[in-house]
Amino acid sequence: MYLTAKFDMREGRGRKADPDHVAHSMHNARNERNERLFEREEWLTKTQITGFFLRLASRQRSRGQDASASSMDAAGQPEEDENQDIEALIRETDRCAFMEDINEEIGLSF
């Protein structure tokens, strides 16, 4: 819910949420009783947040395409290419997040 709210808040203003800023804000986020919202183990990396934001954007885009009936003509081809690019980027982001998790677990740092 936290990430979705950050994404929606920035998108509503016509600007994209910065995953690096959101990752840092998770470290200091507090509730009404001044208690931390997230424990250290729950903090996400910039890469993980980027992947989440990409999936949200992809879902929003696909909902918009569902709402407007579009024909499959030459003009529709770039949308298909864009969707494939987004899916590839999401897979790569997930792979990078997985590698970061492994590196953290075995104690590697770069």
N, C-alpha and C positions, 0 to 999 in steps of 0.2 A: 504494500500500500504506500509506503514511504517513497519508493522509486517512482511509482505511477503518479503520485501527487507532484513530485518534482518535475517529471516529464510534462504532465498536463499544465502545470503552472507556467512553465517557460513557453510551451507551444501556444498557449492562449495569448501570449504577448507577441507571438510571431518570431520568437527566438528559440534556438535549440538549447536544451539543457547541457551543460558541460560535465561530462562524466568524471573528470578529474576533480572538479569542484564538489560534485555530489559525493564522491568517495571520501573527500576530506570532511564534508559536513556530517557524514555518518558518525565520525569519531566524536563529535561534540553534540549531536542531537539529543535533546532532552524533552521530557513530557512536562505536563502542567505542574507536577510535584517535584520538578527539577531532578528527576531520575533519568539515567541514561536510557535511551531507546534501544541501543545495541551494545552487546558485549563485544569484546575484542574479536572473539571467534566468528561473530556475525558480520564483521566489516567486510565489504566487498571491494575488489580491486577496480581500477579504472576500466580494465578490459571486460570484467564481468558486467559492469554497469553499461558499458557501450553495447554489449551483446543484448542486454535486456532492452535498452532503448531502441535498438534496431528492430527487435521483435515487435515492440509496441508500434513503432512507425509502420512496419510492414502490415500489421493487423489493421491499423487505421486506413492505410492505403487500400487494402483489399476490401474493407467495408465500403469505402468510397466507390470502388469499382463495382461492387455488388449493387449499390444503390443506383448507379447510373448504368443502364443497359448499353453495352458497347458491342459493336459488331467486330468480328475478327477479319479485319482488312489490313492493308499495308500500314495504315496509321496505327493499328493495334500492336504491331510487331515490336516497336521500341518498348512498350510497356512490358511485354513478355521478357525481353532482354533485361530490362531493369529489374524485374522480379527475380530472374535467375542470378543477377549480380548481387542482389540483396541476400538471397539464400546462401550464396557462396560466401559472402562476407560474414553472415551469421555463423556458418560452420567454422570459418577461420577464427572468428572471435572466440567461439566456444573451445576450439582446439588450443588457442593461446591461453585462455583462462585455465584449462585443464593442465597445461604445461607449467603455468605459474604455481598452481596448487601443488603439483609434484615437486617443483623446485623448492617451495617453501617447506614442504614436509621433509625432504631429505637434507635441507639446510644449505642449498646452493644459493648464491646471490651473485648478481651481475653488476 
